[in-house]
Amino acid sequence: MAVLPEKSILLVEDSALVRFATRRALEEKGYLVDEAASGQEALARAREKIRPYDLVILDIHLPGMDGLTVLDSLKRLPEYRHVPVMVVTVESKVTTIKQAIELGAVEYLIKPFSEQELVRRVKKLLGTGARKEVSPLDLLRKVLRNEINRANRGGSKATLVLIVVEGVGRGKIIECAEQASRQLREIDTVMELGKNTIALVLPLTGRDGAQVVVNKLELAGVLQGVWTCGIAVYPDDGENGEELLARAEASLREKAKEKAPSEPS
């Protein structure tokens, strides 16, 4: 059976923070995402791509060429005549939304929006992104790869934290992961990695910042009972995701050994 390619999305947004969080949310669901910070860059990317994007997510309020002009120009390209466009705006004026729809948009989203709502709308237009189910570990590897690439381009750090909570079931660890997600930034990734393990991926964060995050989760009551954490920082502890995973697991073992009661001599 042939494997279909992942679905590609062009994200046009001038806010670096919004691009960061939106791209991460979509990539976690298996979509391929390219970014453009301006209308001119968006049109250039659309024209140079051999196979048209499957979806364009377009902010209406852009510097220079505004989103409606970009939408009009995009729909004049034959290969994008039938490509769905979702417009994003901070205003809910009926006239603006109506104009966008008349120009060819098929969906709109009002800022601020949740990642869950964004993914729901995208899935409604494109279906699922990934062509097969991926394990939590495979997903973590993908998130690490993306964050390491961004950290490398920006000359910044990215940190992986593995937290093992002892004596809890899978339902409880999922609940812990959900509570942790509510405590952290939108750009952070929190996932349940196993029946007693939570993984945190913290962009723009070093070792000290990661420890602050862990302390925050403990104070908030997210981490209860007996727990251990292992921390690995890019690029200090590894050049890729596999090296970070290995270092975080080694850190976990070291911490667990420190907590274990010493054997009698």
C-alpha positions as a Markdown table, in Angstrom:
| # | Residue | x | y | z |
|---|---|---|---|---|
| 1 | Met | 0.0 | 0.0 | 0.0 |
| 2 | Ala | 1.4 | 3.4 | -0.9 |
| 3 | Val | 2.1 | 5.9 | 1.9 |
| 4 | Leu | 0.7 | 9.3 | 1.2 |
| 5 | Pro | 2.8 | 12.3 | 2.1 |
| 6 | Glu | 2.1 | 14.4 | 5.1 |
| 7 | Lys | -0.1 | 17.4 | 4.6 |
| 8 | Ser | 1.7 | 20.7 | 4.3 |
| 9 | Ile | 0.6 | 24.1 | 5.7 |
| 10 | Leu | 1.8 | 27.6 | 5.0 |
| 11 | Leu | 1.5 | 29.7 | 8.2 |
| 12 | Val | 1.6 | 33.5 | 7.5 |
| 13 | Glu | 1.9 | 35.4 | 10.8 |
| 14 | Asp | 4.1 | 38.4 | 11.8 |
| 15 | Ser | 4.3 | 37.5 | 15.5 |
| 16 | Ala | 7.3 | 35.2 | 16.1 |
| 17 | Leu | 5.7 | 33.9 | 19.4 |
| 18 | Val | 2.4 | 33.1 | 17.7 |
| 19 | Arg | 4.2 | 31.4 | 14.8 |
| 20 | Phe | 6.3 | 29.4 | 17.3 |
| 21 | Ala | 3.3 | 28.1 | 19.3 |
| 22 | Thr | 1.1 | 27.5 | 16.3 |
| 23 | Arg | 3.7 | 25.6 | 14.3 |
| 24 | Arg | 4.6 | 23.4 | 17.3 |
| 25 | Ala | 0.9 | 22.5 | 17.9 |
| 26 | Leu | 0.4 | 21.6 | 14.2 |
| 27 | Glu | 3.7 | 19.7 | 13.9 |
| 28 | Glu | 2.8 | 17.6 | 17.0 |
| 29 | Lys | -0.3 | 16.4 | 15.0 |
| 30 | Gly | 1.8 | 15.3 | 12.1 |
| 31 | Tyr | 1.4 | 18.3 | 9.7 |
| 32 | Leu | 4.4 | 19.8 | 7.8 |
| 33 | Val | 4.5 | 23.6 | 8.5 |
| 34 | Asp | 6.4 | 26.4 | 6.7 |
| 35 | Glu | 6.4 | 29.9 | 8.0 |
| 36 | Ala | 6.2 | 33.4 | 6.5 |
| 37 | Ala | 6.4 | 36.6 | 8.5 |
| 38 | Ser | 5.0 | 38.9 | 5.7 |
| 39 | Gly | 2.7 | 38.8 | 2.8 |
| 40 | Gln | 5.5 | 39.2 | 0.3 |
| 41 | Glu | 7.3 | 36.2 | 1.8 |
| 42 | Ala | 4.1 | 34.2 | 1.8 |
| 43 | Leu | 3.5 | 34.7 | -1.9 |
| 44 | Ala | 7.2 | 34.0 | -2.7 |
| 45 | Arg | 7.0 | 30.7 | -0.8 |
| 46 | Ala | 3.7 | 29.7 | -2.5 |
| 47 | Arg | 5.2 | 30.4 | -6.0 |
| 48 | Glu | 8.4 | 28.6 | -5.4 |
| 49 | Lys | 6.8 | 25.4 | -3.9 |
| 50 | Ile | 6.7 | 22.6 | -6.5 |
| 51 | Arg | 3.5 | 21.0 | -5.0 |
| 52 | Pro | 1.0 | 23.6 | -3.6 |
| 53 | Tyr | 0.4 | 23.7 | 0.1 |
| 54 | Asp | -2.6 | 21.8 | 1.3 |
| 55 | Leu | -3.7 | 24.8 | 3.5 |
| 56 | Val | -2.8 | 28.4 | 4.1 |
| 57 | Ile | -3.3 | 29.9 | 7.5 |
| 58 | Leu | -3.2 | 33.7 | 7.0 |
| 59 | Asp | -3.2 | 36.5 | 9.5 |
| 60 | Ile | -5.2 | 39.5 | 8.1 |
| 61 | His | -3.2 | 42.1 | 10.0 |
| 62 | Leu | 0.3 | 42.0 | 8.5 |
| 63 | Pro | 2.9 | 44.7 | 8.1 |
| 64 | Gly | 3.2 | 46.1 | 4.5 |
| 65 | Met | 0.9 | 44.0 | 2.4 |
| 66 | Asp | -2.2 | 43.2 | 4.4 |
| 67 | Gly | -3.7 | 39.7 | 4.6 |
| 68 | Leu | -6.7 | 40.5 | 2.4 |
| 69 | Thr | -4.4 | 41.6 | -0.4 |
| 70 | Val | -2.3 | 38.5 | 0.1 |
| 71 | Leu | -5.4 | 36.4 | -0.1 |
| 72 | Asp | -6.5 | 38.1 | -3.3 |
| 73 | Ser | -3.1 | 37.6 | -4.9 |
| 74 | Leu | -2.9 | 34.0 | -3.7 |
| 75 | Lys | -6.2 | 33.1 | -5.3 |
| 76 | Arg | -5.1 | 34.6 | -8.6 |
| 77 | Leu | -2.5 | 31.8 | -8.8 |
| 78 | Pro | -4.1 | 28.9 | -10.7 |
| 79 | Glu | -2.5 | 26.3 | -8.5 |
| 80 | Tyr | -4.0 | 27.9 | -5.4 |
| 81 | Arg | -7.5 | 28.5 | -6.7 |
| 82 | His | -8.8 | 25.5 | -4.8 |
| 83 | Val | -6.4 | 25.4 | -1.9 |
| 84 | Pro | -8.3 | 26.2 | 1.4 |
| 85 | Val | -7.3 | 29.4 | 3.2 |
| 86 | Met | -8.1 | 30.0 | 6.9 |
| 87 | Val | -7.9 | 33.7 | 7.9 |
| 88 | Val | -6.9 | 34.7 | 11.4 |
| 89 | Thr | -7.9 | 38.1 | 12.9 |
| 90 | Val | -8.1 | 39.9 | 16.2 |
| 91 | Glu | -11.4 | 41.5 | 15.2 |
| 92 | Ser | -14.7 | 39.9 | 14.6 |
| 93 | Lys | -16.2 | 42.6 | 12.3 |
| 94 | Val | -18.7 | 41.0 | 10.0 |
| 95 | Thr | -17.6 | 43.1 | 7.0 |
| 96 | Thr | -13.9 | 42.0 | 7.3 |
| 97 | Ile | -14.8 | 38.3 | 7.6 |
| 98 | Lys | -17.3 | 38.6 | 4.7 |
| 99 | Gln | -14.7 | 40.3 | 2.5 |
| 100 | Ala | -12.2 | 37.5 | 3.3 |
| 101 | Ile | -14.8 | 34.8 | 2.4 |
| 102 | Glu | -15.7 | 36.7 | -0.8 |
| 103 | Leu | -12.0 | 36.6 | -1.7 |
| 104 | Gly | -11.8 | 32.9 | -1.3 |
| 105 | Ala | -11.3 | 32.1 | 2.4 |
| 106 | Val | -13.1 | 29.0 | 3.7 |
| 107 | Glu | -12.6 | 29.4 | 7.4 |
| 108 | Tyr | -11.7 | 32.1 | 10.0 |
| 109 | Leu | -10.4 | 32.1 | 13.5 |
| 110 | Ile | -10.6 | 34.9 | 16.0 |
| 111 | Lys | -7.5 | 35.7 | 18.2 |
| 112 | Pro | -6.8 | 34.7 | 20.8 |
| 113 | Phe | -7.5 | 31.1 | 20.1 |
| 114 | Ser | -6.6 | 27.9 | 21.8 |
| 115 | Glu | -4.3 | 25.3 | 20.3 |
| 116 | Gln | -7.1 | 22.8 | 20.6 |
| 117 | Glu | -9.5 | 25.0 | 18.6 |
| 118 | Leu | -6.8 | 25.6 | 15.9 |
| 119 | Val | -6.1 | 21.9 | 15.5 |
| 120 | Arg | -9.8 | 21.1 | 15.4 |
| 121 | Arg | -10.4 | 23.6 | 12.6 |
| 122 | Val | -7.3 | 22.4 | 10.6 |
| 123 | Lys | -8.4 | 18.7 | 11.0 |
| 124 | Lys | -11.9 | 19.7 | 9.8 |
| 125 | Leu | -10.3 | 21.1 | 6.6 |
| 126 | Leu | -7.5 | 18.6 | 6.0 |
| 127 | Gly | -8.2 | 15.5 | 8.1 |
| 128 | Thr | -5.4 | 14.1 | 10.2 |
| 129 | Gly | -1.8 | 15.1 | 9.5 |
| 130 | Ala | 0.1 | 11.9 | 10.3 |
| 131 | Arg | -0.5 | 8.9 | 8.1 |
| 132 | Lys | 0.1 | 6.4 | 10.9 |
| 133 | Glu | -0.2 | 6.3 | 14.7 |
| 134 | Val | 3.1 | 7.4 | 16.4 |
| 135 | Ser | 4.2 | 6.3 | 19.8 |
| 136 | Pro | 4.8 | 8.9 | 22.5 |
| 137 | Leu | 8.5 | 8.3 | 22.2 |
| 138 | Asp | 8.4 | 8.9 | 18.5 |
| 139 | Leu | 6.5 | 12.1 | 19.0 |
| 140 | Leu | 9.0 | 13.2 | 21.6 |
| 141 | Arg | 11.8 | 12.6 | 19.2 |
| 142 | Lys | 10.0 | 14.7 | 16.6 |
| 143 | Val | 9.4 | 17.6 | 19.0 |
| 144 | Leu | 13.0 | 17.5 | 20.1 |
| 145 | Arg | 14.2 | 17.6 | 16.5 |
| 146 | Asn | 12.1 | 20.6 | 15.8 |
| 147 | Glu | 13.1 | 22.5 | 18.9 |
| 148 | Ile | 16.8 | 21.7 | 18.5 |
| 149 | Asn | 16.6 | 23.0 | 14.9 |
| 150 | Arg | 15.0 | 26.3 | 16.1 |
| 151 | Ala | 17.5 | 26.6 | 19.0 |
| 152 | Asn | 20.3 | 26.1 | 16.6 |
| 153 | Arg | 19.0 | 28.8 | 14.2 |
| 154 | Gly | 18.5 | 31.2 | 17.1 |
| 155 | Gly | 21.6 | 30.5 | 19.0 |
| 156 | Ser | 19.5 | 29.6 | 22.1 |
| 157 | Lys | 19.0 | 26.6 | 24.4 |
| 158 | Ala | 16.3 | 24.0 | 24.6 |
| 159 | Thr | 15.9 | 21.6 | 27.6 |
| 160 | Leu | 14.4 | 18.1 | 28.0 |
| 161 | Val | 13.1 | 17.2 | 31.4 |
| 162 | Leu | 12.0 | 13.6 | 32.2 |
| 163 | Ile | 10.0 | 13.2 | 35.4 |
| 164 | Val | 9.2 | 9.8 | 36.9 |
| 165 | Val | 6.5 | 9.7 | 39.5 |
| 166 | Glu | 6.4 | 6.4 | 41.5 |
| 167 | Gly | 3.4 | 4.5 | 42.6 |
| 168 | Val | 0.8 | 6.0 | 40.2 |
| 169 | Gly | -1.3 | 4.6 | 37.4 |
| 170 | Arg | -1.5 | 5.7 | 33.8 |
| 171 | Gly | -4.6 | 7.7 | 34.5 |
| 172 | Lys | -2.9 | 9.7 | 37.2 |
| 173 | Ile | 0.2 | 10.4 | 35.1 |
| 174 | Ile | -2.1 | 11.7 | 32.3 |
| 175 | Glu | -3.8 | 14.0 | 34.8 |
| 176 | Cys | -0.3 | 15.2 | 36.0 |
| 177 | Ala | 0.7 | 16.0 | 32.5 |
| 178 | Glu | -2.5 | 17.9 | 31.9 |
| 179 | Gln | -2.0 | 19.9 | 35.1 |
| 180 | Ala | 1.6 | 20.6 | 34.2 |
| 181 | Ser | 0.6 | 21.9 | 30.8 |
| 182 | Arg | -1.7 | 24.4 | 32.4 |
| 183 | Gln | 1.2 | 25.7 | 34.6 |
| 184 | Leu | 3.7 | 26.2 | 31.7 |
| 185 | Arg | 4.0 | 28.5 | 28.7 |
| 186 | Glu | 2.2 | 27.9 | 25.4 |
| 187 | Ile | 5.6 | 27.2 | 23.7 |
| 188 | Asp | 6.4 | 24.4 | 26.1 |
| 189 | Thr | 5.5 | 20.8 | 25.4 |
| 190 | Val | 4.2 | 18.4 | 28.0 |
| 191 | Met | 3.5 | 14.8 | 27.2 |
| 192 | Glu | 2.8 | 11.5 | 29.0 |
| 193 | Leu | 5.7 | 9.3 | 28.0 |
| 194 | Gly | 4.9 | 6.1 | 29.9 |
| 195 | Lys | 2.7 | 4.9 | 32.7 |
| 196 | Asn | 4.8 | 6.8 | 35.2 |
| 197 | Thr | 6.8 | 9.3 | 33.2 |
| 198 | Ile | 6.2 | 12.9 | 32.0 |
| 199 | Ala | 8.4 | 14.6 | 29.4 |
| 200 | Leu | 8.8 | 18.4 | 29.2 |
| 201 | Val | 10.4 | 20.1 | 26.3 |
| 202 | Leu | 11.3 | 23.7 | 27.2 |
| 203 | Pro | 12.4 | 26.0 | 24.4 |
| 204 | Leu | 14.6 | 29.1 | 25.2 |
| 205 | Thr | 15.4 | 27.5 | 28.6 |
| 206 | Gly | 18.7 | 26.4 | 30.2 |
| 207 | Arg | 19.4 | 24.2 | 33.2 |
| 208 | Asp | 18.6 | 26.7 | 35.9 |
| 209 | Gly | 15.3 | 27.7 | 34.2 |
| 210 | Ala | 14.3 | 24.0 | 33.9 |
| 211 | Gln | 14.9 | 23.5 | 37.6 |
| 212 | Val | 12.7 | 26.6 | 38.3 |
| 213 | Val | 10.0 | 24.9 | 36.2 |
| 214 | Val | 10.3 | 21.6 | 38.2 |
| 215 | Asn | 10.1 | 23.5 | 41.5 |
| 216 | Lys | 7.1 | 25.4 | 40.2 |
| 217 | Leu | 5.3 | 22.2 | 39.4 |
| 218 | Glu | 6.1 | 20.8 | 42.8 |
| 219 | Leu | 4.8 | 23.9 | 44.6 |
| 220 | Ala | 1.6 | 23.7 | 42.5 |
| 221 | Gly | 1.0 | 20.2 | 43.7 |
| 222 | Val | 1.5 | 18.7 | 40.3 |
| 223 | Leu | 4.3 | 16.5 | 41.5 |
| 224 | Gln | 3.3 | 14.5 | 44.6 |
| 225 | Gly | 4.7 | 11.6 | 46.4 |
| 226 | Val | 8.0 | 10.2 | 45.3 |
| 227 | Trp | 9.3 | 11.6 | 42.1 |
| 228 | Thr | 12.7 | 12.0 | 40.3 |
| 229 | Cys | 13.7 | 14.2 | 37.4 |
| 230 | Gly | 16.4 | 14.1 | 34.8 |
| 231 | Ile | 17.5 | 17.2 | 32.9 |
| 232 | Ala | 19.4 | 17.5 | 29.6 |
| 233 | Val | 20.2 | 20.8 | 27.8 |
| 234 | Tyr | 20.9 | 21.4 | 24.2 |
| 235 | Pro | 23.7 | 22.1 | 23.2 |
| 236 | Asp | 25.5 | 21.5 | 26.5 |
| 237 | Asp | 24.5 | 17.8 | 26.9 |
| 238 | Gly | 24.0 | 16.7 | 23.3 |
| 239 | Glu | 23.8 | 17.7 | 19.7 |
| 240 | Asn | 20.6 | 15.9 | 18.8 |
| 241 | Gly | 17.4 | 14.4 | 20.4 |
| 242 | Glu | 18.9 | 10.9 | 20.9 |
| 243 | Glu | 21.8 | 12.3 | 22.9 |
| 244 | Leu | 19.5 | 14.5 | 25.0 |
| 245 | Leu | 17.3 | 11.5 | 25.7 |
| 246 | Ala | 20.3 | 9.4 | 26.7 |
| 247 | Arg | 21.6 | 12.2 | 29.0 |
| 248 | Ala | 18.2 | 12.8 | 30.6 |
| 249 | Glu | 17.8 | 9.1 | 31.3 |
| 250 | Ala | 21.4 | 8.9 | 32.7 |
| 251 | Ser | 20.5 | 11.9 | 35.0 |
| 252 | Leu | 17.4 | 10.1 | 36.1 |
| 253 | Arg | 19.5 | 7.1 | 37.1 |
| 254 | Glu | 22.0 | 9.2 | 38.9 |
| 255 | Lys | 19.2 | 11.0 | 40.9 |
| 256 | Ala | 17.5 | 7.7 | 41.7 |
| 257 | Lys | 20.8 | 6.3 | 43.0 |
| 258 | Glu | 21.3 | 9.3 | 45.2 |
| 259 | Lys | 17.8 | 8.8 | 46.7 |
| 260 | Ala | 18.3 | 5.1 | 47.3 |
| 261 | Pro | 19.3 | 4.2 | 50.9 |
| 262 | Ser | 22.9 | 3.5 | 51.2 |
| 263 | Glu | 23.9 | -0.2 | 51.7 |
| 264 | Pro | 25.4 | -1.2 | 55.0 |
| 265 | Ser | 29.2 | -1.6 | 54.9 |
